[in-house]
């Protein structure tokens, strides 16, 4: 899957593991790197596990999604491309995402 970032600062932070560690700490940085690898390896969003520990789920009833990082934190991203503005997103057609941050 193709992955973009909503801001240049976010792209810089996610570009190197040391920057992730400085921003989020060792444990969260490791989990973020793992989740990014899972998202990168999947051809479509339908192939990303919806059960823990990944726990990919749709947020707010739109094209925003999140994967679990910690009990209270999610890596939040939105689906990019055709047919993603509908309430029910076809996960098998989502091949590009944009990372919005960790919330």
N, C-alpha and C positions, 0 to 999 in steps of 0.2 A: 504494500500500500504506500502511496506517496504521502509524505508528511511535510506540512508547512507550519509556520508559526505566525501568530497574530502580530507580534512585534519583533523588531530586530534585537532588542535586549533579551527577550525570551529565547530567541534562536541562539544568541551567544551563550546564554546560561546552559542550554541543553547541548551545545556543541562539544563540550569537554567535561569529563567526569569530575575533574578537580573543581570546576565552577559549580557543578551540581552539589558537590560536597560542601563547598563554602556557603552556598545558598540555603541548603536544606538539612545538612548534617549527614553523617555516614549512612545510617540505616535507610532514611528516606531516599537519599541519592541512589543507593543500590537498587531500591525498589523501582524508582523512576526509570533508571537505565534498563531494568528488566522489562518494564511495561512498554517502553519505547521499542525495545527489540521485538517484543511480541507483536506490537502494532506494525512494525516495519516488515516483519516476516509474513504477515497475513496478506493474502491477495485482496480480500474484501473484508469489510467489517463483520460479515456473517461468520467468519472463521475465528473471531476473537471470542474466547470463553466468557460466558455470562455468569458462571459460577465462581465463587471465591477459589483461589486468591485473586484472580484477575477481575472478575465481577463487572464486566462491561454492561452498562445499562443506559437507556435513553433518559435524558433529564428534561424537565419542564415541558414535555409534549411537543418539542420541536426538533430541529436537526442537531441538537447538542447532546453529547454523550460524556460519560465518565468511566474511568477504570479505577478500581480501588488501589490506593497506595498505603494507607494506614486506616485505622478505624474511623477517623474523622476527616481524612483527606482523600481527595480524588484528583486524578489527572484529567482535566476537562478539555474537551475538543469538540469541534463542530464538523459535520460532514460537508464536503465541498462538491459541487457539481450539479448535474441535472437531477431532477426529481427528489431533491432533499428538503424542499420547503413544505412538503406535505406533512400532515400530522403523523402518519404511519410511514416511516422511512423504510424502503426496501434495502435491508442490510447487504444483500448479495450484490447490489449495484453501487455501493459506496466503495470507491477505490482511492479516494483522496480525502485527507482530513487536515484540519488546521488546529494546532495546539493553542489553547487560550490561557492555560495556566494551571496551578495547583490550588484547589480550594477545599 
